[in-house]
Amino acid sequence: MKKITFILLLISGLYFTSCDLNIQEDNALIGTVFEIEGDFRASNDYTLFYEFPQSYKVLSSDIVLVYILWKTTDGLDVWRLLPQTVAYPEGVIQYNFDFTVKDVEIFMEGTIPAKDWLPGETDNQVFRIVVMPAGFFASKSLDISDMNKLMNVPGMGFKLNEKVFLPD
């Protein structure tokens, strides 16, 4: 009886240690990127709301990061991790976000009245929402401030899930 119990414990131990709650493809952990574009307006309370597709499951342990397309230099996109603060002599404007396992809200706020924000600050803003397994994040020393470096970390694969334009 002790041998049977031992064998069952050994098999169940092997089974549970081989299970991984994170998506894997070719033995690489998969992170997912959602790209959204939208305009910050008074009508949307200067907030872009993105609901994850029902076919995609964000775990409460996952890491969610949001990057803004800051500029393009020599044909290369320059992404910055949120929050990002822009300082002017009149005050500051900040791009920030919050999230749940179901959605992400990206919003603008600041000490400058919203009516004075320029179209370059509010119109056609592009963001990438990066979702990755916390287990991978915890096991590495990652520079999350540089999205391009993050996307090329060995052992971590990222896929662009969808690009969405959010209406006003």
DSSP file (Angstrom, degrees, kcal/mol; ACC not computed):
  #  RESIDUE AA STRUCTURE BP1 BP2  ACC     N-H-->O    O-->H-N    N-H-->O    O-->H-N    TCO  KAPPA ALPHA  PHI   PSI    X-CA   Y-CA   Z-CA
    1    1 A M     >        0   0    0      0, 0.0     4,-2.5     0, 0.0     5,-0.2   0.000 360.0 360.0 360.0 -37.8    0.0    0.0    0.0
    2    2 A K  H  >  +     0   0    0      1,-0.2     4,-2.5     2,-0.2     5,-0.2   0.884 360.0  51.2 -63.9 -37.6    2.9    2.4    0.8
    3    3 A K  H  > S+     0   0    0      2,-0.2     4,-2.5     1,-0.2    -1,-0.2   0.908 110.5  48.1 -66.9 -40.9    4.4    1.7   -2.7
    4    4 A I  H  > S+     0   0    0      2,-0.2     4,-2.7     1,-0.2    -2,-0.2   0.927 113.1  47.8 -65.0 -44.8    1.0    2.5   -4.4
    5    5 A T  H  X S+     0   0    0     -4,-2.5     4,-2.6     2,-0.2    -2,-0.2   0.921 112.7  49.4 -61.2 -44.8    0.6    5.7   -2.4
    6    6 A F  H  X S+     0   0    0     -4,-2.5     4,-2.6     2,-0.2    -2,-0.2   0.916 111.8  48.0 -60.9 -44.9    4.2    6.7   -3.2
    7    7 A I  H  X S+     0   0    0     -4,-2.5     4,-2.7     2,-0.2    -2,-0.2   0.913 112.4  49.1 -64.4 -43.1    3.7    6.0   -6.9
    8    8 A L  H  X S+     0   0    0     -4,-2.7     4,-2.7     2,-0.2     5,-0.2   0.912 112.8  47.4 -63.1 -42.0    0.4    8.0   -6.9
    9    9 A L  H  X S+     0   0    0     -4,-2.6     4,-2.5     2,-0.2    -2,-0.2   0.907 112.5  49.9 -64.2 -41.5    2.1   10.9   -5.1
   10   10 A L  H  X S+     0   0    0     -4,-2.6     4,-2.3     2,-0.2    -2,-0.2   0.925 113.0  45.9 -63.3 -45.5    5.0   10.8   -7.5
   11   11 A I  H  X S+     0   0    0     -4,-2.7     4,-2.5     2,-0.2    -2,-0.2   0.931 114.7  46.9 -64.2 -45.9    2.8   10.8  -10.6
   12   12 A S  H  X S+     0   0    0     -4,-2.7     4,-2.6     1,-0.2     5,-0.2   0.883 111.4  52.3 -66.5 -35.8    0.5   13.6   -9.3
   13   13 A G  H  X S+     0   0    0     -4,-2.5     4,-2.0    -5,-0.2    -1,-0.2   0.916 111.3  46.5 -63.5 -43.3    3.6   15.6   -8.3
   14   14 A L  H  X S+     0   0    0     -4,-2.3     4,-1.3     2,-0.2    -2,-0.2   0.900 112.3  51.6 -64.7 -40.2    5.0   15.3  -11.8
   15   15 A Y  H  X S+     0   0    0     -4,-2.5     4,-0.8     1,-0.2     3,-0.3   0.948 112.6  43.7 -61.4 -49.6    1.7   16.1  -13.3
   16   16 A F  H  < S+     0   0    0     -4,-2.6     3,-0.3     1,-0.2    -1,-0.2   0.819 112.1  52.1 -71.6 -29.8    1.3   19.3  -11.3
   17   17 A T  H  < S+     0   0    0     -4,-2.0    -1,-0.2     1,-0.2    -2,-0.2   0.749 108.7  52.0 -76.1 -20.8    4.8   20.5  -11.8
   18   18 A S  H  < S+     0   0    0     -4,-1.3     2,-0.2    -3,-0.3    -1,-0.2   0.632  90.8  95.1 -87.1 -12.7    4.5   20.1  -15.5
   19   19 A C     <  -     0   0    0     -4,-0.8     2,-0.4    -3,-0.3    -3,-0.0  -0.560  53.8-173.2 -77.7 141.4    1.3   22.2  -15.6
   20   20 A D        -     0   0    0     -2,-0.2     4,-0.1     2,-0.1    -3,-0.0  -0.989  20.7-155.2-136.5 125.6    1.7   25.8  -16.5
   21   21 A L  S    S+     0   0    0     -2,-0.4     2,-0.2     2,-0.1    -1,-0.1   0.654  73.8  87.1 -75.7 -14.0   -1.1   28.3  -16.3
   22   22 A N  S    S-     0   0    0      1,-0.1     2,-0.2   111,-0.0    -2,-0.1  -0.587  91.1-102.3 -86.5 149.6    0.6   30.6  -18.9
   23   23 A I        -     0   0    0      7,-0.3     7,-1.8    -2,-0.2     2,-0.4  -0.464  42.0-165.1 -67.6 136.9    0.1   30.1  -22.6
   24   24 A Q  E     +A   29   0A   0      5,-0.2     2,-0.4    -2,-0.2     5,-0.2  -0.967  16.0 179.7-128.0 145.9    3.1   28.4  -24.2
   25   25 A E  E >  S-A   28   0A   0      3,-2.1     3,-1.8    -2,-0.4   132,-0.1  -0.955  79.0 -11.9-143.4 121.7    4.2   28.0  -27.8
   26   26 A D  T 3  S-     0   0    0     -2,-0.4     3,-0.1     1,-0.3    -1,-0.0   0.887 126.2 -60.1  53.2  42.0    7.4   26.2  -28.8
   27   27 A N  T 3  S+     0   0    0      1,-0.2     2,-0.4     0, 0.0    -1,-0.3   0.616 114.1 117.3  62.6  15.4    8.4   26.2  -25.1
   28   28 A A  E <  S-A   25   0A   0     -3,-1.8    -3,-2.1   128,-0.0    -1,-0.2  -0.931  70.1-117.5-111.5 136.7    8.4   30.0  -25.0
   29   29 A L  E     -Ab  24 156A   0    126,-1.7   128,-3.9    -2,-0.4     2,-0.5  -0.447  31.7-135.0 -66.5 144.2    6.1   31.9  -22.7
   30   30 A I  E     - b   0 157A   0     -7,-1.8     2,-0.3   126,-0.2    -7,-0.3  -0.902  19.6-172.4-110.8 125.5    3.7   34.1  -24.7
   31   31 A G  E     - b   0 158A   0    126,-3.4   128,-1.8    -2,-0.5     2,-0.4  -0.763  18.7-137.3-102.5 159.4    2.9   37.6  -24.0
   32   32 A T  E     -Cb 131 159A   0     99,-2.7    99,-3.0    -2,-0.3     2,-0.4  -0.944   9.9-158.1-124.3 142.4    0.1   39.4  -25.9
   33   33 A V  E     -Cb 130 160A   0    126,-2.6   128,-3.1    -2,-0.4   129,-0.8  -0.972   3.4-168.9-121.0 130.6    0.0   42.9  -27.3
   34   34 A F  E     -Cb 129 162A   0     95,-2.5    95,-3.3    -2,-0.4     2,-0.5  -0.980  10.4-155.8-115.5 127.1   -3.1   44.8  -28.1
   35   35 A E  E     +Cb 128 163A   0    127,-2.7   129,-2.8    -2,-0.5     2,-0.3  -0.904  15.9 177.4-107.0 128.9   -2.7   48.0  -30.1
   36   36 A I  E     -Cb 127 164A   0     91,-2.5    91,-3.0    -2,-0.5     2,-0.4  -0.930  12.2-166.1-128.7 153.7   -5.4   50.7  -29.8
   37   37 A E  E     +Cb 126 165A   0    127,-2.1   129,-3.7    -2,-0.3     2,-0.3  -0.997  24.0 137.5-136.6 140.6   -5.7   54.2  -31.3
   38   38 A G  E     -Cb 125 166A   0     87,-2.1    87,-2.5    -2,-0.4     2,-0.4  -0.986  44.4-101.8-169.2 175.7   -8.2   56.8  -30.3
   39   39 A D        -     0   0    0    127,-0.5     2,-0.6    -2,-0.3    84,-0.2  -0.924  26.0-133.3-113.6 134.4   -8.9   60.5  -29.5
   40   40 A F        +     0   0    0     82,-2.7     2,-0.3    -2,-0.4     8,-0.1  -0.794  41.2 163.3 -86.2 122.2   -9.2   61.9  -26.1
   41   41 A R    > > -     0   0    0     -2,-0.6     5,-3.2     6,-0.2     3,-0.8  -0.906  54.2-114.1-136.4 160.4  -12.3   64.1  -26.0
   42   42 A A  G > 5S+     0   0    0     -2,-0.3     3,-1.7     1,-0.2    -1,-0.1   0.864 116.1  63.5 -60.2 -34.8  -14.6   65.7  -23.5
   43   43 A S  G 3 5S+     0   0    0      1,-0.3    -1,-0.2     2,-0.1    -3,-0.0   0.752 109.4  37.5 -65.9 -24.1  -17.3   63.3  -24.8
   44   44 A N  G X 5S-     0   0    0     -3,-0.8     3,-1.2    -5,-0.1    -1,-0.3   0.134 116.6-111.9-109.9  19.7  -15.3   60.3  -23.6
   45   45 A D  T < 5 -     0   0    0     -3,-1.7    -3,-0.2     1,-0.3    63,-0.2   0.815  66.0 -69.3  56.3  33.2  -14.1   62.1  -20.4
   46   46 A Y  T 3 <S+     0   0    0     -5,-3.2    62,-2.1     1,-0.2     2,-0.4   0.871 109.2 122.5  52.7  41.6  -10.6   62.1  -21.9
   47   47 A T  E <   -F  107   0B   0     -3,-1.2     2,-0.6    -6,-0.3    60,-0.2  -0.999  53.4-152.8-135.7 133.1  -10.5   58.3  -21.4
   48   48 A L  E     -F  106   0B   0     58,-3.4    58,-2.8    -2,-0.4     2,-0.5  -0.937  18.4-158.9-103.2 124.6   -9.9   55.5  -23.9
   49   49 A F  E     -F  105   0B   0     -2,-0.6     2,-0.5    56,-0.2    56,-0.2  -0.903  10.3-176.7-108.9 126.1  -11.7   52.3  -22.8
   50   50 A Y  E     -F  104   0B   0     54,-3.0    54,-2.7    -2,-0.5     2,-0.5  -0.980   9.5-159.4-126.3 122.6  -10.5   48.9  -24.1
   51   51 A E  E     -F  103   0B   0     -2,-0.5    52,-0.3    52,-0.2     3,-0.1  -0.869  26.2-119.1 -99.5 127.2  -12.2   45.7  -23.2
   52   52 A F        -     0   0    0     50,-2.1     6,-0.0    -2,-0.5    -1,-0.0  -0.340  40.0 -96.3 -60.7 142.8  -10.2   42.5  -23.7
   53   53 A P    >   -     0   0    0      0, 0.0     3,-1.9     0, 0.0    -1,-0.1  -0.285  28.2-121.9 -58.3 146.8  -11.8   40.1  -26.2
   54   54 A Q  T 3  S+     0   0    0      1,-0.3    -2,-0.1    -3,-0.1     0, 0.0   0.771 112.7  61.9 -62.5 -24.3  -13.9   37.4  -24.5
   55   55 A S  T 3  S+     0   0    0      2,-0.0     2,-0.5     1,-0.0    -1,-0.3   0.569  95.5  72.9 -78.0  -7.6  -11.6   34.8  -26.2
   56   56 A Y  S <  S-     0   0    0     -3,-1.9     2,-0.6     2,-0.0    -4,-0.0  -0.927  70.3-155.1-112.1 128.9   -8.6   36.2  -24.3
   57   57 A K        -     0   0    0     -2,-0.5     2,-0.6     2,-0.0    45,-0.1  -0.903   2.4-162.1-108.8 119.7   -8.2   35.5  -20.6
   58   58 A V        -     0   0    0     43,-0.6     2,-0.2    -2,-0.6     6,-0.0  -0.877  18.3-141.3 -94.9 124.9   -6.2   37.9  -18.4
   59   59 A L    >   -     0   0    0     -2,-0.6     3,-1.7     1,-0.1   -37,-0.0  -0.554  18.2-120.8 -84.1 151.2   -5.2   36.2  -15.1
   60   60 A S  T 3  S+     0   0    0      1,-0.3    -1,-0.1    -2,-0.2    -2,-0.0   0.723 115.7  54.4 -63.9 -18.7   -5.3   38.2  -11.9
   61   61 A S  T 3  S+     0   0    0      2,-0.1    -1,-0.3     0, 0.0    73,-0.1   0.538  86.9 108.7 -90.3  -7.4   -1.6   37.4  -11.6
   62   62 A D    <   -     0   0    0     -3,-1.7     2,-0.5    71,-0.1    -4,-0.0  -0.279  69.8-123.1 -69.3 155.2   -0.6   38.7  -15.1
   63   63 A I  E     -D  132   0A   0     69,-3.0    69,-2.4     2,-0.0     2,-0.5  -0.861  23.7-164.3 -96.9 131.0    1.3   41.9  -15.6
   64   64 A V  E     +D  131   0A   0     -2,-0.5     2,-0.3    67,-0.2    67,-0.2  -0.978  11.0 175.7-119.7 122.8   -0.4   44.6  -17.7
   65   65 A L  E     -D  130   0A   0     65,-2.7    65,-3.1    -2,-0.5     2,-0.4  -0.910  14.8-152.6-122.3 151.0    1.7   47.5  -19.1
   66   66 A V  E     -D  129   0A   0     -2,-0.3    16,-3.0    16,-0.3     2,-0.4  -0.993   9.3-170.1-128.5 133.0    0.7   50.3  -21.4
   67   67 A Y  E     -DE 128  81A   0     61,-2.6    61,-2.4    -2,-0.4     2,-0.4  -0.919  11.5-145.1-119.3 145.1    3.0   52.1  -23.8
   68   68 A I  E     -DE 127  80A   0     12,-2.8    12,-2.3    -2,-0.4     2,-1.0  -0.899  24.2-118.3-108.2 139.0    2.3   55.3  -25.8
   69   69 A L  E     + E   0  79A   0     57,-2.8    57,-0.3    -2,-0.4    10,-0.2  -0.671  38.4 178.9 -73.6 105.9    3.7   55.8  -29.3
   70   70 A W  E     -     0   0A   0      8,-2.6     2,-0.3    -2,-1.0    -1,-0.2   0.894  52.2 -37.5 -83.4 -42.9    5.7   58.9  -28.4
   71   71 A K  E     - E   0  78A   0      7,-1.2     7,-3.0    -3,-0.1     2,-0.4  -0.966  51.2-111.5-167.8 173.7    7.3   59.7  -31.8
   72   72 A T  E     - E   0  77A   0     -2,-0.3     2,-0.5     5,-0.2     5,-0.2  -0.993  28.0-172.9-122.5 127.7    8.8   58.2  -34.9
   73   73 A T  E >  S- E   0  76A   0      3,-2.7     3,-2.2    -2,-0.4    -2,-0.0  -0.982  71.9 -17.0-124.6 123.1   12.6   58.6  -35.5
   74   74 A D  T 3  S-     0   0    0     -2,-0.5    -1,-0.1     1,-0.3     3,-0.1   0.862 129.2 -52.5  51.7  39.6   14.2   57.5  -38.7
   75   75 A G  T 3  S+     0   0    0      1,-0.2     2,-0.4    -3,-0.0    -1,-0.3   0.478 115.1 118.0  79.1   2.3   11.2   55.3  -39.4
   76   76 A L  E <   -E   73   0A   0     -3,-2.2    -3,-2.7     2,-0.0     2,-0.3  -0.871  65.1-123.7-106.3 134.6   11.3   53.6  -36.0
   77   77 A D  E     -E   72   0A   0     -2,-0.4     2,-0.6    -5,-0.2    -5,-0.2  -0.552  17.8-150.9 -74.0 135.6    8.5   53.9  -33.5
   78   78 A V  E     -E   71   0A   0     -7,-3.0    -8,-2.6    -2,-0.3    -7,-1.2  -0.951  15.7-167.5-109.4 117.5    9.5   55.2  -30.1
   79   79 A W  E     -E   69   0A   0     -2,-0.6     2,-0.4   -10,-0.2    68,-0.3  -0.838   4.7-161.5-108.2 141.6    7.3   53.9  -27.3
   80   80 A R  E     -E   68   0A   0    -12,-2.3   -12,-2.8    -2,-0.4     2,-0.2  -0.973  21.6-118.9-124.0 139.9    7.2   55.2  -23.7
   81   81 A L  E     -E   67   0A   0     64,-0.5   -14,-0.2    -2,-0.4    64,-0.1  -0.528  48.8 -84.4 -73.4 134.7    5.8   53.3  -20.7
   82   82 A L  S    S+     0   0    0    -16,-3.0   -16,-0.3    -2,-0.2    14,-0.1  -0.579 101.0  62.0 -80.7 149.3    2.9   55.0  -18.9
   83   83 A P        +     0   0    0      0, 0.0     2,-0.4     0, 0.0    13,-0.2   0.448  68.6 173.6 -78.8 151.1    2.5   57.1  -16.9
   84   84 A Q  E     -G   95   0B   0     11,-2.0    11,-2.8    -2,-0.1     2,-0.4  -0.997  14.0-159.0-126.3 130.9    4.0   59.9  -19.0
   85   85 A T  E     -G   94   0B   0     -2,-0.4     2,-0.5     9,-0.2     9,-0.2  -0.926   2.4-159.9-113.4 133.6    4.0   63.5  -17.8
   86   86 A V  E     -G   93   0B   0      7,-3.4     7,-2.3    -2,-0.4     2,-0.5  -0.961  13.1-152.8-112.6 123.3    4.5   66.4  -20.1
   87   87 A A  E     +G   92   0B   0     -2,-0.5     5,-0.2     5,-0.2    -2,-0.0  -0.825  18.0 171.5-102.8 133.1    5.5   69.6  -18.4
   88   88 A Y  E >   -G   91   0B   0      3,-3.3     3,-1.0    -2,-0.5    -2,-0.0  -0.852  49.0-104.8-126.2 163.4    4.7   73.1  -19.8
   89   89 A P  T 3  S+     0   0    0      0, 0.0     3,-0.1     0, 0.0    -1,-0.0   0.844 123.1  52.3 -57.9 -30.9    5.2   76.5  -18.2
   90   90 A E  T 3  S-     0   0    0      1,-0.2     2,-0.3    -3,-0.0    -3,-0.0   0.666 127.0 -78.0 -79.5 -16.7    1.4   76.6  -17.6
   91   91 A G  E <   -G   88   0B   0     -3,-1.0    -3,-3.3    21,-0.1     2,-0.3  -0.992  57.4 -58.4 152.0-156.0    1.3   73.2  -15.9
   92   92 A V  E     -G   87   0B   0     -2,-0.3    19,-1.9    -5,-0.2    20,-1.2  -0.897  23.4-158.3-128.7 154.7    1.4   69.5  -16.7
   93   93 A I  E     -GH  86 110B   0     -7,-2.3    -7,-3.4    -2,-0.3     2,-0.4  -0.989  17.6-163.3-125.2 139.1   -0.5   66.9  -18.6
   94   94 A Q  E     -GH  85 109B   0     15,-3.6    15,-2.0    -2,-0.4     2,-0.5  -0.983  14.8-153.0-129.4 137.7   -0.3   63.2  -17.8
   95   95 A Y  E     +GH  84 108B   0    -11,-2.8   -11,-2.0    -2,-0.4     2,-0.3  -0.917  35.6 155.6 -99.1 129.5   -1.2   60.0  -19.7
   96   96 A N  E     - H   0 107B   0     11,-2.7    11,-2.6    -2,-0.5     2,-0.3  -0.859  21.8-157.2-145.9 177.1   -2.0   57.2  -17.3
   97   97 A F  E     - H   0 106B   0     -2,-0.3     2,-0.3     9,-0.2     9,-0.2  -0.982   8.8-165.0-154.0 162.5   -3.9   54.0  -17.1
   98   98 A D  E     - H   0 105B   0      7,-2.0     7,-2.8    -2,-0.3     2,-0.3  -0.944  17.6-169.0-142.6 165.9   -5.6   51.5  -14.8
   99   99 A F  E     - H   0 104B   0     -2,-0.3     2,-0.2     5,-0.2     5,-0.2  -0.981  17.4-165.9-153.0 160.6   -6.8   48.0  -15.5
  100  100 A T        -     0   0    0      3,-2.7    -2,-0.0    -2,-0.3     5,-0.0  -0.722  52.9 -89.8-128.9-176.4   -8.8   45.0  -14.4
  101  101 A V  S    S+     0   0    0     -2,-0.2   -43,-0.6     1,-0.2     3,-0.1   0.581 128.3  43.4 -72.8  -7.3   -8.7   41.4  -15.8
  102  102 A K  S    S+     0   0    0      1,-0.2   -50,-2.1   -45,-0.1     2,-0.3   0.684 120.8   1.4-108.2 -24.5  -11.5   42.5  -18.2
  103  103 A D  E     -F   51   0B   0    -52,-0.3    -3,-2.7     2,-0.0     2,-0.4  -0.956  50.4-132.7-158.4 170.8  -10.4   46.0  -19.4
  104  104 A V  E     -FH  50  99B   0    -54,-2.7   -54,-3.0    -2,-0.3     2,-0.5  -0.998  13.5-160.2-132.5 135.9   -7.9   48.8  -19.6
  105  105 A E  E     -FH  49  98B   0     -7,-2.8    -7,-2.0    -2,-0.4     2,-0.5  -0.982   5.0-168.4-116.3 124.4   -8.7   52.5  -19.2
  106  106 A I  E     +FH  48  97B   0    -58,-2.8   -58,-3.4    -2,-0.5     2,-0.3  -0.949  19.4 174.6-110.3 129.6   -6.2   55.0  -20.5
  107  107 A F  E     -FH  47  96B   0    -11,-2.6   -11,-2.7    -2,-0.5     2,-0.4  -0.921  27.9-135.7-139.0 159.6   -6.8   58.6  -19.5
  108  108 A M  E     + H   0  95B   0    -62,-2.1     2,-0.3    -2,-0.3   -13,-0.2  -0.887  29.0 160.2-111.0 145.1   -5.4   62.1  -19.5
  109  109 A E  E     + H   0  94B   0    -15,-2.0   -15,-3.6    -2,-0.4     2,-0.3  -0.960   6.8 140.9-152.9 165.2   -5.3   64.4  -16.6
  110  110 A G  E     - H   0  93B   0     -2,-0.3   -17,-0.2   -17,-0.3     4,-0.1  -0.987  58.3 -94.4 174.3 178.6   -3.4   67.5  -15.7
  111  111 A T  S    S+     0   0    0    -19,-1.9   -18,-0.1    -2,-0.3    -1,-0.1   0.575  98.3  84.8 -92.4 -12.5   -3.2   70.9  -14.1
  112  112 A I  S    S-     0   0    0    -20,-1.2     5,-0.1     1,-0.1   -21,-0.1  -0.761  97.0-102.4 -85.8 133.6   -3.8   72.6  -17.5
  113  113 A P    >   -     0   0    0      0, 0.0     3,-2.1     0, 0.0     4,-0.3  -0.299  25.7-125.8 -57.2 138.5   -7.5   72.9  -18.3
  114  114 A A  G >  S+     0   0    0      1,-0.3     3,-1.7     2,-0.2   -72,-0.1   0.802 107.8  66.4 -57.6 -31.8   -8.6   70.2  -20.8
  115  115 A K  G 3  S+     0   0    0      1,-0.3    -1,-0.3   -73,-0.0   -73,-0.0   0.714 100.3  52.5 -63.6 -18.8  -10.0   72.9  -23.1
  116  116 A D  G <  S+     0   0    0     -3,-2.1    -1,-0.3     2,-0.1    -2,-0.2   0.426  81.0 116.0 -97.3  -0.8   -6.4   74.1  -23.6
  117  117 A W    <   -     0   0    0     -3,-1.7    -3,-0.0    -4,-0.3     5,-0.0  -0.459  66.1-123.2 -70.3 142.6   -5.0   70.8  -24.6
  118  118 A L    >>  -     0   0    0     -2,-0.1     3,-1.8     1,-0.1     4,-1.1  -0.507  16.1-115.1 -86.9 153.4   -3.7   70.7  -28.2
  119  119 A P  H 3> S+     0   0    0      0, 0.0     4,-3.2     0, 0.0     3,-0.3   0.830 115.5  62.9 -56.1 -32.6   -4.8   68.3  -30.9
  120  120 A G  H 34 S+     0   0    0      1,-0.2    -3,-0.0     2,-0.2     0, 0.0   0.733 107.0  44.4 -64.2 -21.0   -1.3   66.8  -30.9
  121  121 A E  H <4 S+     0   0    0     -3,-1.8    -1,-0.2     4,-0.0    -4,-0.0   0.696 127.2  26.3 -92.4 -23.0   -1.8   65.8  -27.3
  122  122 A T  H  < S+     0   0    0     -4,-1.1   -82,-2.7    -3,-0.3     3,-0.5   0.718 101.3  81.9-114.2 -27.6   -5.3   64.4  -27.7
  123  123 A D  S  < S-     0   0    0     -4,-3.2   -84,-0.2   -84,-0.2   -82,-0.0  -0.603  99.1  -4.5 -94.8 144.2   -5.9   63.2  -31.3
  124  124 A N  S    S+     0   0    0     -2,-0.3     2,-0.4     1,-0.2    -1,-0.2   0.852  77.7 176.4  51.7  44.6   -4.8   59.9  -32.9
  125  125 A Q  E     -C   38   0A   0    -87,-2.5   -87,-2.1    -3,-0.5     2,-0.4  -0.659  15.4-152.6 -82.8 134.0   -3.0   58.6  -29.9
  126  126 A V  E     +C   37   0A   0     -2,-0.4   -57,-2.8   -57,-0.3     2,-0.3  -0.910  15.7 179.0-113.0 132.9   -1.6   55.1  -30.3
  127  127 A F  E     -CD  36  68A   0    -91,-3.0   -91,-2.5    -2,-0.4     2,-0.5  -0.950  19.4-149.0-130.8 149.5   -1.1   52.7  -27.3
  128  128 A R  E     -CD  35  67A   0    -61,-2.4   -61,-2.6    -2,-0.3     2,-0.6  -0.988   9.8-156.0-118.7 125.4    0.1   49.2  -26.9
  129  129 A I  E     -CD  34  66A   0    -95,-3.3   -95,-2.5    -2,-0.5     2,-0.5  -0.895  12.5-161.5 -99.7 119.2   -1.3   47.2  -24.0
  130  130 A V  E     -CD  33  65A   0    -65,-3.1   -65,-2.7    -2,-0.6     2,-0.5  -0.902   7.9-173.2-108.7 123.6    1.2   44.4  -23.1
  131  131 A V  E     +CD  32  64A   0    -99,-3.0   -99,-2.7    -2,-0.5   -67,-0.2  -0.970  14.3 165.4-115.9 126.5    0.0   41.4  -21.1
  132  132 A M  E     - D   0  63A   0    -69,-2.4   -69,-3.0    -2,-0.5  -101,-0.1  -0.983  42.4 -91.0-141.8 153.7    2.5   38.9  -19.8
  133  133 A P    >>  -     0   0    0      0, 0.0     4,-1.8     0, 0.0     3,-0.5  -0.383  27.2-140.1 -64.3 132.9    2.7   36.1  -17.3
  134  134 A A  H 3> S+     0   0    0      1,-0.2     4,-2.8     2,-0.2     5,-0.2   0.832  99.4  64.7 -62.7 -32.6    3.8   37.3  -13.9
  135  135 A G  H 3> S+     0   0    0      1,-0.2     4,-1.0     2,-0.2    -1,-0.2   0.886 105.4  43.5 -59.7 -39.3    5.9   34.1  -13.5
  136  136 A F  H <> S+     0   0    0     -3,-0.5     4,-0.6     2,-0.2     3,-0.4   0.920 113.0  52.3 -69.8 -44.1    8.1   35.2  -16.3
  137  137 A F  H >< S+     0   0    0     -4,-1.8     3,-0.8     1,-0.2     5,-0.3   0.890 110.2  48.4 -59.0 -41.8    8.3   38.7  -15.1
  138  138 A A  H 3< S+     0   0    0     -4,-2.8    -1,-0.2     1,-0.2    -2,-0.2   0.761 107.7  55.6 -71.8 -25.2    9.4   37.6  -11.6
  139  139 A S  H 3< S+     0   0    0     -4,-1.0     2,-0.3    -3,-0.4    -1,-0.2   0.500 106.0  56.3 -88.8  -2.3   12.1   35.3  -13.0
  140  140 A K  S << S-     0   0    0     -3,-0.8     2,-0.9    -4,-0.6     0, 0.0  -0.866  76.9-125.2-126.9 157.8   13.9   37.9  -15.0
  141  141 A S        -     0   0    0     -2,-0.3     2,-0.3     2,-0.0    -3,-0.1  -0.882  48.1-177.0 -98.5  99.7   15.5   41.3  -14.4
  142  142 A L        -     0   0    0     -2,-0.9     2,-1.0    -5,-0.3     3,-0.1  -0.782  34.7-142.9-109.3 142.7   13.6   43.2  -17.1
  143  143 A D    >   +     0   0    0     -2,-0.3     3,-0.9     1,-0.1     7,-0.2  -0.835  25.3 175.4 -95.3  94.2   13.8   46.8  -18.3
  144  144 A I  T 3   +     0   0    0     -2,-1.0    -1,-0.1     1,-0.2     6,-0.1   0.604  65.9  77.5 -78.8 -10.1   10.1   47.4  -18.8
  145  145 A S  T 3  S+     0   0    0      1,-0.2     2,-0.7    -3,-0.1   -64,-0.5   0.767  89.8  59.5 -70.5 -23.0   10.7   51.0  -19.7
  146  146 A D    <>  -     0   0    0     -3,-0.9     4,-2.2     1,-0.2     3,-0.3  -0.881  66.4-170.6-109.8 102.4   11.9   50.0  -23.2
  147  147 A M  H  > S+     0   0    0     -2,-0.7     4,-2.5   -68,-0.3     5,-0.2   0.864  85.2  56.7 -61.7 -37.0    9.1   48.1  -25.0
  148  148 A N  H  > S+     0   0    0      1,-0.2     4,-0.6     2,-0.2    -1,-0.2   0.900 109.6  45.2 -63.5 -40.3   11.4   47.1  -27.9
  149  149 A K  H >4 S+     0   0    0     -3,-0.3     3,-1.0     1,-0.2    -1,-0.2   0.913 112.1  52.6 -66.4 -42.2   13.9   45.5  -25.5
  150  150 A L  H >< S+     0   0    0     -4,-2.2     3,-1.4     1,-0.3    -2,-0.2   0.900 104.9  54.8 -60.3 -41.7   11.0   43.8  -23.6
  151  151 A M  H 3< S+     0   0    0     -4,-2.5     7,-0.3     1,-0.3    -1,-0.3   0.692 110.0  48.4 -66.1 -17.9    9.6   42.3  -26.9
  152  152 A N  T << S+     0   0    0     -3,-1.0    -1,-0.3    -4,-0.6    -2,-0.2   0.174  74.8 134.3-110.5  16.9   13.0   40.7  -27.6
  153  153 A V    X   -     0   0    0     -3,-1.4     3,-1.8     1,-0.1    -3,-0.0  -0.511  64.7-108.9 -66.7 127.6   13.7   39.1  -24.2
  154  154 A P  T 3  S+     0   0    0      0, 0.0    -1,-0.1     0, 0.0     3,-0.1  -0.300 102.1  22.3 -57.5 138.9   15.0   35.5  -24.8
  155  155 A G  T 3  S+     0   0    0      1,-0.1  -126,-1.7    -3,-0.1     2,-0.5   0.391 104.3  96.2  86.3  -3.1   12.4   32.9  -23.8
  156  156 A M  E <   -b   29   0A   0     -3,-1.8     2,-0.4  -128,-0.2  -126,-0.2  -0.972  54.5-166.4-122.9 119.3    9.5   35.2  -24.1
  157  157 A G  E     -b   30   0A   0   -128,-3.9  -126,-3.4    -2,-0.5     2,-0.4  -0.851   3.8-163.1-103.1 140.4    7.4   35.4  -27.2
  158  158 A F  E     -b   31   0A   0     -2,-0.4     2,-0.4    -7,-0.3  -126,-0.2  -0.942   2.3-166.2-120.1 144.3    5.0   38.2  -27.9
  159  159 A K  E     -b   32   0A   0   -128,-1.8  -126,-2.6    -2,-0.4     2,-0.8  -0.992  25.1-124.5-129.1 140.4    2.2   38.2  -30.4
  160  160 A L  E     -b   33   0A   0     -2,-0.4  -126,-0.2  -128,-0.2     3,-0.1  -0.732  27.3-172.3 -81.2 112.5    0.2   41.2  -31.6
  161  161 A N  E     -     0   0A   0   -128,-3.1     2,-0.3    -2,-0.8  -127,-0.2   0.940  55.6 -27.7 -76.5 -49.6   -3.4   40.2  -30.9
  162  162 A E  E     -b   34   0A   0   -129,-0.8  -127,-2.7     2,-0.0     2,-0.5  -0.985  44.4-133.1-164.6 155.2   -5.3   43.0  -32.6
  163  163 A K  E     -b   35   0A   0     -2,-0.3     2,-0.4  -129,-0.2  -127,-0.2  -0.965  30.8-175.7-112.6 132.5   -5.2   46.6  -33.6
  164  164 A V  E     -b   36   0A   0   -129,-2.8  -127,-2.1    -2,-0.5     2,-0.6  -0.990  21.8-150.8-133.7 134.0   -8.3   48.6  -32.7
  165  165 A F  E     -b   37   0A   0     -2,-0.4  -127,-0.2  -129,-0.2  -129,-0.0  -0.928  21.8-146.3 -99.1 123.9   -9.4   52.1  -33.5
  166  166 A L  E     -b   38   0A   0   -129,-3.7  -127,-0.5    -2,-0.6  -116,-0.0  -0.793  12.7-133.9 -93.0 123.0  -11.6   53.4  -30.7
  167  167 A P              0   0    0      0, 0.0    -1,-0.0     0, 0.0  -130,-0.0  -0.275 360.0 360.0 -69.7 161.5  -14.4   55.8  -31.8
  168  168 A D              0   0    0   -128,-0.1  -127,-0.1  -130,-0.1    -2,-0.0   0.506 360.0 360.0 -59.1 360.0  -15.0   59.0  -29.9
